[in-house]
Amino acid sequence: MTWYEMFLFLKLVLAVYFILFIHKWGHYCFARFTGLKVTNFLVGRGPTIYHTVTNDCRWSFQLFPISGKVTVHSLQFQRSHLGIKMGFFLSGSLTNLLFYLLCYGYFSFQQTGAFWGGIVQALKGIYHLLLLIPTIKISTIYSPERDLIGQLELYTSLAQLMDSAVLGLALLSLLYAMINLLPIPGLDGGRLVLLFLEEIGTQLGIKESYLQKSMKACLIIGTFFLFSPFIINNIWSISLELGLTFLEIILWITLLISIFMNIHIFLEKQEVLKKR
């Protein structure tokens, strides 16, 4: 990777952070507009870069632009109308889509002087992207070629977009919006599905405690599903390099984890015995 590519990659990381902020800002603005009390506004994961408290809301910005969270008062949210709950989950992606249209319109204005013509082209881009979704195959997502090195090459390719900052921000905003609308628990689209299921369960008279536990279980499963391509693809790639089957490498990893866990438990017991 050349210094220029590293510079573009840094721009990509900053752009993803900014797009993530735009997404969470959409959730925040909708919550404030509808009277929901926001208690936490988090962008990123990892070490905290900056945090402050304003209007009883904790604002935190962390190092890695992986995800974020806008937390509203739980009891107030549960008592809200279904439409407000739906709007809250949709507002982040809708803000990203609006930002995509504005950026693409501005890019078109820079190139040809036609802002509204750019908006029309941007809408066509959304339409064509929707047509591509049904054509995605499992082998496109799960493949040993999409390991860590493969992902870095993909990110490097995406970084080339940042040579044109406006166009790069537009496309990243569109991708982030479309991904978040997928019906996978942990994403906004999945939360909408769970919201409907919870509403149906309430109408059927299912206990609220059971519904809450079911929703949490779905979110955990959904989160694992989101990270499963990265985990599986890297294990798959390592197994091929070592000349082992996928099952064999899983068994070896399980054995190593078991050994480390037993060592940790043994050391903890030794510490307890010493204190006695």
C-alpha positions in Angstrom: 0.0 0.0 0.0 1.5 3.3 -1.1 1.4 6.5 1.0 -1.3 7.9 -1.3 -3.5 4.8 -0.8 -2.9 5.1 3.0 -4.0 8.7 2.8 -7.2 7.6 0.9 -7.8 4.8 3.4 -7.6 7.3 6.3 -10.1 9.6 4.4 -12.4 6.5 4.0 -12.2 5.8 7.8 -13.1 9.4 8.6 -15.9 9.4 6.0 -17.4 6.2 7.5 -17.2 7.9 10.9 -19.0 10.9 9.5 -21.7 8.8 7.8 -22.2 6.9 11.0 -22.7 10.2 12.8 -25.2 11.4 10.2 -27.2 8.1 10.8 -27.3 8.5 14.5 -28.1 12.2 14.2 -31.2 11.2 12.3 -32.3 9.0 15.1 -31.6 11.7 17.6 -33.5 14.5 15.8 -36.5 12.3 15.3 -36.5 11.4 19.0 -36.3 15.0 20.1 -38.9 16.1 17.5 -41.4 13.5 18.8 -40.7 14.3 22.5 -38.7 11.1 23.3 -36.1 11.7 25.9 -32.6 10.8 24.6 -30.3 9.5 27.3 -27.3 8.4 25.3 -25.8 9.3 21.9 -22.9 7.0 21.0 -20.8 7.0 17.8 -18.2 4.3 17.3 -16.7 1.6 19.5 -13.5 1.2 21.5 -11.5 3.8 23.5 -13.5 7.0 24.1 -12.1 10.1 22.2 -14.5 12.6 23.7 -17.6 12.7 25.8 -19.8 15.2 27.4 -23.3 15.5 29.0 -25.8 18.0 27.6 -29.6 18.1 28.4 -29.3 14.9 30.5 -27.9 13.1 27.4 -24.4 11.6 27.4 -22.6 12.2 24.1 -19.7 9.8 23.5 -17.4 9.5 20.5 -15.2 6.4 20.4 -12.3 5.5 18.2 -13.4 2.8 15.8 -16.3 3.7 13.4 -18.0 0.3 13.7 -21.4 1.1 15.1 -23.2 3.4 17.5 -26.3 3.8 19.6 -29.0 6.4 20.3 -30.8 5.4 23.5 -34.1 6.8 24.5 -36.1 6.4 27.8 -37.2 2.8 27.7 -40.5 3.1 29.4 -41.4 6.2 27.4 -40.5 4.4 24.2 -42.6 1.3 25.1 -45.6 3.5 25.7 -45.2 5.4 22.4 -47.4 4.8 19.4 -46.3 2.2 16.9 -45.8 4.8 14.2 -43.4 6.7 16.5 -41.4 3.5 17.1 -41.3 2.8 13.4 -40.2 6.3 12.6 -37.4 6.2 15.2 -35.9 3.0 13.7 -36.3 4.3 10.1 -35.1 7.9 10.7 -31.4 7.0 10.6 -31.4 5.3 7.2 -33.8 8.0 5.8 -31.3 10.7 6.9 -28.5 8.8 5.1 -30.7 8.5 2.0 -31.4 12.3 2.1 -27.7 13.0 2.6 -26.9 10.7 -0.4 -29.4 12.6 -2.6 -28.0 16.0 -1.6 -24.4 15.0 -2.1 -25.1 13.4 -5.5 -27.1 16.5 -6.5 -24.2 18.7 -5.5 -21.7 16.5 -7.3 -23.9 16.7 -10.4 -24.1 20.5 -10.0 -20.3 20.7 -9.8 -19.9 18.6 -13.0 -22.8 19.8 -15.2 -24.6 22.5 -13.4 -27.7 20.3 -13.1 -28.6 19.8 -9.4 -32.1 18.3 -9.9 -30.8 16.2 -12.8 -28.3 14.7 -10.3 -31.2 14.0 -7.8 -33.0 12.0 -10.6 -29.8 10.0 -11.4 -29.4 9.3 -7.6 -32.9 8.0 -7.4 -32.2 5.7 -10.4 -29.1 4.5 -8.6 -31.3 3.4 -5.6 -33.6 1.6 -8.0 -30.7 -0.3 -9.7 -29.2 -1.2 -6.3 -32.5 -2.7 -5.2 -32.6 -4.8 -8.3 -29.1 -6.2 -7.5 -30.1 -7.4 -4.0 -32.0 -10.5 -5.1 -29.0 -11.6 -7.3 -26.6 -11.7 -4.3 -25.5 -15.3 -3.7 -24.4 -17.0 -0.5 -21.0 -17.7 -2.1 -20.6 -13.9 -2.6 -20.8 -13.4 1.2 -19.1 -16.6 2.5 -15.9 -17.3 0.7 -12.2 -17.9 1.9 -11.2 -15.1 -0.6 -13.1 -12.6 1.6 -10.8 -13.0 4.6 -9.0 -10.1 6.3 -6.6 -9.5 3.4 -9.5 -9.7 0.9 -11.5 -7.2 3.0 -8.5 -4.8 3.2 -8.3 -5.0 -0.6 -12.0 -4.2 -0.8 -11.6 -1.2 1.5 -8.6 0.0 -0.5 -10.9 -0.1 -3.6 -13.6 1.8 -1.8 -10.9 4.3 -0.6 -10.4 5.2 -4.3 -13.9 6.7 -4.2 -12.6 9.2 -1.6 -10.5 10.8 -4.3 -13.8 12.6 -5.0 -15.0 13.4 -1.4 -18.6 14.4 -2.3 -19.2 11.3 -4.5 -17.6 9.0 -2.0 -19.7 10.4 0.9 -22.8 10.0 -1.3 -22.2 6.4 -2.1 -21.1 5.4 1.4 -24.2 7.0 2.8 -26.4 5.1 0.4 -24.7 1.8 1.2 -24.9 2.4 4.9 -28.7 3.2 4.6 -29.4 0.1 2.5 -27.4 -2.3 4.8 -29.2 -0.9 7.8 -32.6 -1.6 6.3 -31.9 -5.3 5.9 -34.3 -7.4 8.0 -31.5 -8.7 10.3 -31.9 -8.3 14.1 -29.3 -5.8 15.2 -29.9 -3.6 12.2 -32.7 -1.1 12.0 -34.6 -3.2 9.5 -34.4 -6.2 11.8 -35.6 -4.0 14.7 -38.6 -3.1 12.7 -39.4 -6.8 12.1 -39.0 -7.5 15.8 -41.2 -4.5 16.6 -44.0 -6.0 14.5 -43.6 -9.4 16.0 -43.7 -7.8 19.5 -46.9 -6.0 18.6 -48.4 -9.2 17.3 -47.3 -11.0 20.4 -48.9 -8.3 22.6 -52.2 -8.6 20.7 -52.2 -12.4 21.2 -51.7 -11.9 24.9 -48.2 -13.3 25.2 -46.5 -12.2 28.5 -44.3 -9.1 28.2 -41.4 -10.7 30.0 -41.3 -13.6 27.5 -41.5 -11.2 24.6 -38.6 -9.1 26.0 -36.4 -12.2 26.4 -37.3 -13.4 22.9 -36.4 -10.0 21.4 -33.0 -10.0 23.2 -32.3 -13.5 22.0 -33.1 -12.5 18.4 -30.8 -9.4 18.7 -27.9 -11.6 20.0 -28.4 -14.1 17.1 -28.7 -11.3 14.6 -25.4 -9.7 15.9 -23.6 -13.0 15.5 -25.1 -13.4 12.0 -23.8 -9.9 11.1 -20.2 -10.8 12.1 -20.4 -14.4 10.9 -19.0 -13.7 7.4 -15.8 -12.2 8.9 -15.4 -15.1 11.4 -16.2 -17.9 9.0 -14.3 -16.5 6.0 -11.1 -16.0 8.0 -11.3 -19.5 9.6 -12.0 -21.0 6.2 -9.0 -19.2 4.7 -6.7 -20.3 7.6 -7.9 -23.9 7.2 -7.0 -23.9 3.5 -3.5 -22.5 4.2 -2.9 -25.2 6.8 -4.3 -28.0 4.6 -7.1 -28.8 7.1 -10.8 -29.1 6.6 -13.1 -26.4 8.0 -14.4 -28.8 10.7 -10.8 -29.8 11.7 -9.8 -26.2 12.2 -13.0 -25.5 14.2 -12.1 -28.4 16.5 -8.5 -27.2 17.0 -9.8 -23.7 17.8 -12.3 -25.1 20.3 -9.6 -27.2 21.9 -7.3 -24.1 22.2 -10.1 -22.0 23.7 -10.9 -24.8 26.2 -7.2 -25.1 27.2 -6.9 -21.3 27.8 -10.2 -21.3 29.8 -9.1 -24.1 32.0 -5.7 -22.4 32.6 -7.6 -19.2 33.5 -9.9 -21.1 35.9 -6.9 -22.9 37.5 -5.0 -19.6 38.1 -8.1 -18.0 39.6 -8.5 -20.9 42.0 -4.8 -20.5 43.0 -5.3 -16.9 43.7 -8.3 -17.7 45.9 -6.3 -20.4 47.8 -3.4 -17.9 48.4 -5.8 -15.4 49.9 -7.1 -18.0 52.4 
